[in-house]
């Protein structure tokens, strides 16, 4: 009798788990779609700022940005409301992994009100001021928490592949895109590093600081993805490729040929990163491989980037400066890896 009941209960339990997983996958894809709407509005706004178009709080690109937030808020809070009748509390009704996204909705909402007041008092920001405005940084914080929800909710799959982990990979891509957007004043998308005549000391310092920042960002996101188990084959090509295309289209100041060339640079660097993951198999348990991956990923990115600059654009920068950029990128990646994995040597317990 007991055996019969247990046998009949097993399919019901499996059906419940399957139903929960299906709901979570639908929620993840809804957030990815809403986040794409939000990100498109953000990058459209950045494009308008870059071209110096007449601006105010009440513009079509702001409308796209804030309506994208409305879509994200509706999906996230809607999921909580729908689950509330079956949960013991409002907190328990939040889908697993979406806790920070709920906080992000409220942070973004407060930031939107603050942004409207800030513009009314101090006017519209121009150039780099738009990236440093306190109200915009609050909005960025809320947006980062929102778009990262599918990644935060991701779990290691038994058979990891890009199709299964795509919502989490795109979510991590959107998070990287938030970081690169709000650090547009430095890095490979602020201008063409290595192009033209030999730089002044000020130009070289700015370029190096951008290299340091960008290297830390891409390695940090890659290692977080590795820890979560979403850095599957193809993930880095998607991440770096989509980010590069988005940033280049937003900048939009170069010819179509130049834009396409540097979009291919980002895609190629992502493909090299995927190759490194497959060959080195980095993990916290394989610390030497993890260190090598963290060094080689940003070094490869800037080696490809500067190689294309020298080949297609022309460079008067010295060999010391060009090779130093590649080396510095690798060193920054290597140092970043120490945040994610301790030394491989085990401590010997005291006698």
C-alpha positions in Angstrom: 0.0 0.0 0.0 2.8 2.4 1.0 4.8 1.4 -2.0 1.8 2.2 -4.3 1.3 5.6 -2.7 5.0 6.5 -3.1 5.0 5.3 -6.7 2.0 7.5 -7.5 3.4 10.5 -5.6 6.7 10.5 -7.6 5.2 11.5 -11.0 3.2 14.3 -9.2 6.3 15.6 -7.6 8.2 15.5 -10.9 5.3 17.3 -12.6 5.4 20.0 -9.9 9.2 20.5 -10.4 8.8 20.6 -14.2 5.9 23.2 -13.9 8.0 25.4 -11.6 11.0 25.2 -13.9 8.8 26.1 -16.9 7.4 29.2 -15.1 10.9 30.3 -14.1 12.1 30.0 -17.7 9.1 32.0 -19.0 9.9 34.7 -16.4 13.5 34.8 -17.3 12.7 35.3 -21.0 10.1 38.0 -20.2 12.8 39.8 -18.2 15.3 39.4 -21.0 12.7 41.0 -23.4 11.8 43.8 -21.1 15.5 44.4 -20.3 16.3 44.7 -24.0 13.6 47.4 -24.2 15.1 49.2 -21.2 18.6 48.8 -22.7 17.5 50.1 -26.1 16.1 53.2 -24.5 19.3 53.7 -22.5 21.6 53.4 -25.5 19.2 55.6 -27.6 19.6 58.2 -24.9 23.3 57.8 -25.0 23.3 58.2 -28.8 21.3 61.4 -28.5 23.8 62.8 -26.0 26.7 61.8 -28.2 25.3 63.8 -31.1 24.4 66.8 -28.9 20.7 66.7 -29.9 18.3 69.0 -28.1 17.5 67.3 -24.8 15.1 67.5 -21.9 13.5 65.1 -19.5 10.5 64.8 -21.9 12.1 63.3 -25.0 11.3 60.2 -27.0 14.4 58.4 -25.9 13.6 59.1 -22.3 10.1 57.8 -23.0 11.6 54.6 -24.5 13.9 54.2 -21.5 11.3 54.7 -18.8 8.7 52.7 -20.6 11.3 49.9 -20.7 11.6 50.2 -17.0 7.8 50.0 -16.7 7.8 46.8 -18.6 10.5 45.4 -16.3 8.6 46.5 -13.2 5.4 45.0 -14.5 7.0 41.6 -15.1 9.0 41.4 -11.8 6.3 42.8 -9.5 3.6 40.9 -11.5 5.4 37.6 -10.8 5.4 38.5 -7.1 1.7 39.3 -7.0 0.8 36.2 -8.9 2.7 34.0 -6.4 1.6 35.8 -3.3 -1.6 33.6 -2.7 0.6 30.5 -2.5 3.3 32.1 -0.3 3.5 32.7 3.4 4.6 36.4 3.0 5.4 39.0 0.3 9.1 38.2 0.7 8.4 34.5 0.2 6.5 35.4 -3.0 9.6 36.8 -4.7 10.9 34.2 -7.2 14.2 32.7 -6.2 17.0 34.8 -7.5 14.8 37.9 -8.1 15.3 39.5 -4.6 17.7 42.1 -5.9 15.7 42.7 -9.0 12.7 43.7 -6.8 15.0 46.1 -4.9 16.2 47.4 -8.2 12.7 48.3 -9.3 12.2 50.5 -6.2 15.7 52.0 -6.5 15.1 52.8 -10.2 11.7 54.3 -9.4 13.2 56.6 -6.7 16.0 57.4 -9.1 13.6 58.4 -11.8 11.8 60.9 -9.5 15.2 62.2 -8.4 16.4 62.5 -12.0 13.3 64.7 -12.9 14.0 66.9 -9.9 17.7 67.1 -10.7 17.1 68.2 -14.3 14.6 70.8 -13.1 17.0 72.3 -10.7 20.4 71.9 -12.4 19.4 71.5 -16.0 20.4 68.8 -18.6 23.8 67.2 -18.3 26.1 67.2 -21.3 29.1 65.0 -22.3 30.7 63.1 -19.4 28.5 64.9 -16.9 25.6 62.7 -18.0 27.6 59.6 -16.9 28.5 61.2 -13.5 25.2 62.7 -12.5 24.1 61.3 -9.1 20.6 60.7 -10.4 21.8 58.8 -13.4 24.1 56.6 -11.2 21.1 55.7 -9.0 19.2 54.8 -12.2 22.2 52.7 -13.3 22.3 50.9 -10.0 18.6 50.0 -10.2 18.9 49.0 -13.9 21.9 46.7 -13.1 19.9 44.9 -10.4 16.9 44.5 -12.7 18.7 43.2 -15.8 20.8 40.8 -13.8 17.8 38.8 -12.5 17.9 35.8 -14.9 21.6 35.5 -14.2 21.2 35.7 -10.5 18.4 33.1 -10.7 20.5 30.7 -12.9 21.4 27.3 -11.6 24.0 24.9 -12.8 22.5 22.6 -15.5 23.4 18.9 -15.7 24.1 19.3 -19.4 25.2 22.9 -19.7 24.9 24.4 -23.2 24.2 27.8 -24.6 20.5 27.1 -25.4 19.8 26.2 -21.8 21.8 29.0 -20.3 21.0 31.7 -22.9 18.7 33.8 -20.7 21.4 33.9 -18.0 24.1 34.7 -20.6 22.1 37.6 -22.1 21.3 38.8 -18.6 25.0 38.9 -17.8 25.6 40.7 -21.2 23.1 43.4 -20.2 24.9 43.8 -16.9 28.2 44.2 -18.7 26.5 46.7 -21.0 25.3 48.8 -18.1 28.9 48.9 -16.8 30.4 49.8 -20.2 27.8 52.4 -20.8 28.4 54.3 -17.6 32.2 54.1 -18.0 32.0 55.4 -21.6 34.5 58.1 -20.7 37.3 55.5 -20.8 38.0 52.2 -22.6 38.0 50.9 -26.1 34.7 52.6 -27.0 35.5 56.1 -25.8 37.8 56.6 -28.8 40.1 54.5 -30.9 43.0 53.6 -28.6 46.3 53.4 -30.5 45.2 55.4 -33.5 46.9 58.4 -35.0 50.1 60.1 -33.9 52.1 59.3 -30.8 50.0 60.4 -27.9 50.7 63.0 -25.3 51.2 61.8 -21.8 47.7 62.9 -20.8 46.2 60.9 -23.7 48.3 57.9 -22.9 47.3 57.9 -19.3 43.6 58.2 -20.1 44.0 55.3 -22.6 45.8 53.1 -20.0 43.1 53.9 -17.3 40.5 52.8 -19.8 42.3 49.6 -20.5 42.6 48.8 -16.8 38.9 49.5 -16.2 37.6 47.6 -19.2 39.9 44.6 -18.5 38.7 44.4 -15.0 35.0 44.6 -16.2 35.2 41.8 -18.8 37.3 39.5 -16.6 35.1 40.1 -13.6 31.9 39.3 -15.5 33.5 36.3 -17.1 34.6 34.9 -13.7 31.2 35.6 -12.1 29.7 33.7 -15.0 32.2 30.9 -14.5 31.3 30.6 -10.8 27.6 30.5 -11.6 28.1 27.8 -14.3 26.8 29.9 -17.2 30.1 30.4 -19.0 29.2 27.7 -21.5 30.6 27.3 -25.1 29.6 30.4 -27.0 28.8 32.5 -24.0 31.7 34.9 -24.3 31.1 35.4 -28.0 27.6 36.4 -27.2 28.6 38.6 -24.3 31.5 40.5 -25.9 29.9 40.5 -29.3 26.6 42.0 -28.3 28.2 44.5 -26.0 30.6 45.6 -28.7 27.9 46.0 -31.3 25.7 47.9 -28.9 28.4 50.3 -27.8 29.6 50.9 -31.4 26.2 51.6 -32.7 25.5 54.0 -29.9 28.7 55.9 -30.6 28.0 55.9 -34.3 30.6 58.6 -35.2 32.7 56.5 -37.5 32.0 55.2 -41.0 30.0 52.0 -41.4 33.1 50.1 -42.4 35.0 51.1 -39.2 32.0 50.3 -37.1 31.7 46.8 -38.6 35.4 46.2 -38.2 35.4 46.9 -34.5 32.2 45.0 -34.0 34.1 42.0 -35.5 36.9 42.7 -33.1 34.6 42.2 -30.1 33.1 39.1 -31.6 36.6 37.6 -32.4 37.8 38.4 -28.9 34.7 36.6 -27.5 35.4 33.6 -29.7 39.0 33.5 -28.4 37.6 33.6 -24.9 35.4 30.7 -25.6 38.3 28.8 -27.0 40.3 29.5 -23.8 37.5 28.2 -21.7 37.2 25.0 -23.6 41.0 24.3 -23.6 42.0 25.5 -20.2 38.8 24.5 -18.3 39.3 27.2 -15.6 37.5 26.7 -12.3 38.2 27.5 -8.6 39.5 23.9 -8.4 41.9 24.5 -11.3 43.5 27.7 -10.1 46.4 27.8 -12.5 44.1 27.4 -15.4 41.8 30.1 -14.0 44.8 32.5 -13.6 45.9 31.8 -17.2 42.4 32.4 -18.5 42.0 35.7 -16.6 45.3 36.9 -18.0 44.8 35.8 -21.6 41.2 37.0 -22.1 41.8 40.8 -21.8 45.3 40.4 -23.3 43.8 38.7 -26.4 41.0 41.4 -26.6 43.5 44.3 -26.8 46.0 42.4 -29.0 43.2 41.9 -31.6 41.9 45.4 -31.1 45.4 47.1 -31.5 46.3 44.8 -34.3 43.3 46.0 -36.3 44.0 49.6 -35.4 47.6 49.3 -36.8 46.4 47.4 -39.9 43.2 49.3 -40.7 43.5 52.8 -39.1 47.2 53.4 -38.7 49.2 54.1 -35.6 52.1 56.3 -34.6 52.2 54.8 -31.1 55.5 53.2 -30.1 55.9 49.4 -29.9 56.5 49.9 -26.1 53.1 51.6 -25.7 51.2 49.1 -27.9 52.7 46.0 -26.3 52.5 47.6 -22.9 48.7 48.0 -23.3 48.3 44.3 -24.0 50.5 43.3 -21.1 48.8 45.6 -18.7 45.4 44.3 -19.7 46.6 40.8 -18.9 48.0 41.8 -15.6 44.8 43.5 -14.5 42.8 40.3 -15.5 45.3 38.2 -13.5 45.0 40.3 -10.4 41.2 40.3 -10.7 41.2 36.5 -10.6 42.6 36.6 -7.0 39.2 38.0 -5.9 37.5 34.8 -7.2 39.9 32.0 -6.2 42.4 31.7 -3.4 45.9 30.3 -3.7 46.1 26.7 -4.8 48.3 25.8 -1.9 46.4 24.4 1.1 47.2 25.7 4.6 49.0 23.2 6.8 47.2 22.9 10.1 49.2 23.8 13.1 50.6 20.9 15.2 
